[in-house]
Amino acid sequence: MNVLFVHGMGRSSLSGWPLLRQLKRAGLTTTTFGYIVSLEDFVRIKGRLASRISALAARGDYVLIGHSLGGVLLRAAVNSMSAKTQQPRHVFLLGSPLQPARLAISLGSNPIYRTLTRDCGQLLGSVSRMADVGPVSAPTTGIAGIRGMSWKPSPFGVELNDGVVSLSEVSADWLTDQVQVSSVHTLLPSSKRVAEIILERLERKVA
């Protein structure tokens, strides 16, 4: 079984190393996809990723894991592929927004944020562009961190969150299932529990 990991905005493929190490130990073949939002716009990254996934699909069963923006890119790439391309066996979204992210909305006009995140940062705060990404038809598990800020002055009020996105922003009725873990956003790919959840779901498929 092949696994492709796509990191979040401002991170690198190295951020998935703890997770991928655990998956390798379980016998899975892992690989990563990298991008830099300050150098490429969303459409260009999506195109490269779709080509990468298509090549992976030609080799047999595969699983996709996306952290934060990586999950948004995965959904967009899968939905842009030919109908003849084999769908992923399972998709795992780690703290990946399924709705416009309130932090991206609030920072959208900030010149530093705009310079660092460019087109991808604007997409995350856009109602129409996030809606256009759409759901994927493959079984999809959302993994939500709930160890973020939980006081009234925070951007999330008293809503459960991981410090970057709230529980409602990573929730949708089309998800196959959703699991909450005690983790902050940045550390989701480093969480031992996240790896366990992924392996549990894949073992159910085999059974």
C-alpha positions in Angstrom: 0.0 0.0 0.0 1.4 3.4 -1.0 0.9 6.5 1.1 1.3 10.1 0.0 1.7 12.8 2.6 1.1 16.5 1.7 2.3 19.0 4.4 0.6 22.2 5.5 1.2 25.9 4.6 4.6 27.2 5.7 5.8 23.7 6.6 7.9 21.2 4.6 7.7 17.4 3.9 9.9 16.9 7.0 6.9 17.8 9.2 5.4 14.4 8.3 8.4 12.4 9.3 7.2 11.2 12.7 3.9 10.0 11.2 5.5 8.4 8.1 8.0 6.6 10.3 5.2 4.9 12.2 3.4 4.0 9.0 6.6 2.5 7.5 7.0 0.4 10.5 3.6 -1.0 9.9 4.7 -2.0 6.3 3.3 0.9 4.3 5.3 2.5 1.5 5.4 6.3 2.1 6.3 9.3 0.0 5.8 13.0 0.2 4.8 16.0 -2.0 6.3 19.4 -1.4 5.4 23.0 -2.4 6.1 26.6 -1.4 3.1 28.9 -1.3 5.3 32.1 -1.8 6.5 30.7 -5.1 3.5 29.0 -6.6 -0.3 29.7 -6.8 -2.9 27.2 -5.8 -3.8 26.1 -9.3 -0.2 25.4 -10.2 0.4 23.3 -7.0 -2.8 21.5 -7.6 -1.8 20.6 -11.1 1.6 19.2 -10.0 -0.1 17.2 -7.2 -2.8 15.8 -9.5 0.0 14.5 -11.8 1.7 12.9 -8.8 -1.4 11.2 -7.6 -2.3 9.9 -11.1 1.2 8.3 -11.3 0.7 6.8 -7.8 -2.8 5.5 -8.8 -1.3 3.7 -11.8 0.8 1.6 -9.4 -2.2 0.2 -7.4 -4.0 1.0 -4.1 -3.0 4.2 -2.4 -3.8 6.4 0.6 -3.7 10.2 0.8 -2.8 12.2 4.0 -3.1 15.9 4.0 -2.2 18.3 6.9 -4.0 21.7 6.9 -3.7 23.3 3.4 -2.3 20.0 2.2 -5.7 18.4 2.7 -7.3 21.2 0.7 -4.8 20.6 -2.1 -5.5 16.9 -2.0 -9.2 17.4 -2.4 -8.8 19.8 -5.3 -6.3 17.6 -7.0 -8.3 14.4 -6.7 -11.4 16.2 -8.0 -9.5 17.5 -11.0 -8.3 14.1 -12.2 -9.7 12.0 -15.0 -12.7 9.8 -14.0 -10.7 6.9 -15.2 -8.0 7.4 -12.6 -8.3 5.0 -9.6 -9.6 6.8 -6.5 -7.7 6.6 -3.3 -8.5 3.8 -0.9 -8.8 6.3 1.9 -8.2 10.0 2.5 -7.1 11.4 5.9 -7.4 15.1 6.6 -5.3 16.4 9.6 -6.6 19.7 10.8 -7.6 20.6 7.2 -10.2 23.3 6.8 -13.4 22.3 5.0 -14.9 25.7 5.4 -13.3 29.2 5.1 -10.8 29.6 7.9 -11.6 32.5 10.2 -7.9 33.2 10.8 -7.3 33.4 7.1 -10.3 35.8 6.8 -9.1 38.0 9.6 -5.5 38.1 8.2 -6.5 38.4 4.6 -5.6 42.1 4.3 -2.5 41.9 6.4 0.5 42.8 4.2 2.8 40.4 5.9 0.3 37.5 5.7 -0.4 38.3 2.0 3.3 38.4 1.2 4.1 35.1 2.9 1.0 33.1 1.9 0.0 34.8 -1.4 -2.8 33.0 -3.4 -3.1 30.0 -1.1 -3.6 32.2 1.9 -6.3 34.1 0.1 -8.0 30.9 -0.9 -8.3 29.7 2.7 -10.3 32.8 3.6 -12.6 32.7 0.5 -16.1 31.4 0.8 -16.5 30.8 -3.0 -13.0 29.3 -3.6 -13.2 26.9 -0.7 -16.7 25.8 -1.8 -15.3 25.1 -5.3 -12.8 22.6 -3.9 -15.6 20.3 -2.9 -15.7 16.9 -1.2 -14.0 13.8 -2.4 -15.9 10.5 -3.1 -13.4 8.3 -1.4 -13.8 7.3 2.2 -12.5 10.3 4.2 -11.5 10.6 7.9 -11.1 14.0 9.4 -8.7 14.2 12.4 -9.3 17.3 14.5 -7.0 18.7 17.1 -8.8 20.1 20.2 -5.9 21.4 22.3 -5.9 25.0 21.2 -7.1 28.2 22.7 -10.4 28.0 24.6 -11.0 31.4 26.3 -13.4 34.1 25.2 -10.8 36.6 23.9 -9.4 34.0 21.5 -10.5 34.0 17.8 -12.5 30.9 18.5 -14.3 31.9 21.7 -15.1 28.8 23.7 -15.3 26.5 20.6 -12.9 23.6 20.4 -9.9 24.3 18.2 -6.3 23.4 17.6 -5.0 26.9 17.7 -5.3 27.5 14.0 -8.7 26.1 13.0 -11.8 25.4 15.0 -13.7 22.1 15.1 -16.5 23.5 13.0 -14.0 24.6 10.3 -12.8 21.0 9.8 -16.2 19.4 10.0 -18.6 18.5 7.2 -21.5 16.0 6.8 -19.7 14.3 3.9 -16.8 13.0 6.0 -17.0 9.2 6.5 -15.9 9.8 10.2 -14.2 12.3 12.3 -11.9 11.8 15.3 -10.8 14.4 17.9 -7.3 14.2 19.3 -5.6 16.1 22.1 -3.1 18.0 19.9 -2.4 21.5 18.6 -2.4 22.1 14.8 1.3 22.1 14.2 1.9 18.8 16.0 -0.9 16.7 14.3 1.6 15.0 12.0 3.8 14.2 15.0 1.0 12.6 17.0 1.3 8.9 17.8 -2.5 8.8 18.1 -2.9 10.2 14.6 -0.8 7.3 13.2 -2.8 4.8 15.2 -6.1 6.2 13.9 -4.8 5.9 10.3 -3.7 2.3 10.8 -6.9 1.4 12.5 -9.0 2.6 9.6 -6.7 0.8 7.0 -6.9 -2.4 9.0 -10.7 -2.3 8.9 -10.5 -2.1 5.1 -8.3 -5.1 4.9 -10.6 -7.0 7.3 
